[in-house]
Amino acid sequence: MRSLLALMFLPLAGFGQQELPDPLQAGWKGDKVCEVLVENESVRTLRCTFPPGIGHEKHYHPKHVGYTLKGGTFRITDAKGTREVNIPEGYTFYNEEVPWHEVLNIGNDTAVFLIVEPKN
């Protein structure tokens, strides 16, 4: 009987939890920071632009490759904590996924990134 009750309520275990937006859906205080450059059945490419004082609210990333078109200084908060990083122009990065993070441009210059997400 106990296992039957557990199975009945299992679908409710995540009820009320909000799913995080992806990088295109997430923005900053209601404004978009990313735009789609290319999207087809194989790939989605985003350009994300962060003027000083603008960030990217809490979101997740699927598998992606990123390239920094214009670097900047960011405060990043994720499961590891909060840290400040300088991301140089021309920096390339790869992530299998990012379960969640949020960022804020704390520098004096506008930073711009390309995010390329392969579709499986």
NORKA-V328089 format. One record per backbone hydrogen bond with DSSP energy under -1.0 kcal/mol. NH is the residue of the N-H (numbers start at 1). CO is the residue of the C=O. Records with the same first field share a line. If there is no record, write none. Layout:
BEGIN
NH: CO, CO
END
This chain:
BEGIN
5: 1
6: 2
7: 3
8: 4
9: 5
10: 6
12: 9
13: 10
15: 12
17: 14
26: 22
28: 31
31: 28
35: 47
37: 45
38: 45
40: 43
44: 117
45: 38
46: 115
47: 35
48: 113
49: 33
50: 111
53: 105
54: 51
56: 103
57: 27
59: 101
60: 21
61: 98
64: 95
65: 116
66: 93
67: 114
68: 91
69: 112
70: 112
72: 87
74: 85
75: 104
76: 83
77: 102
78: 81
81: 78
83: 76
85: 74
87: 72
90: 68
91: 88
93: 66
95: 64
98: 61
101: 59
102: 77
103: 56
104: 75
105: 54
106: 73
107: 73
111: 50
112: 70
113: 48
114: 67
115: 46
116: 65
117: 44
119: 42
END
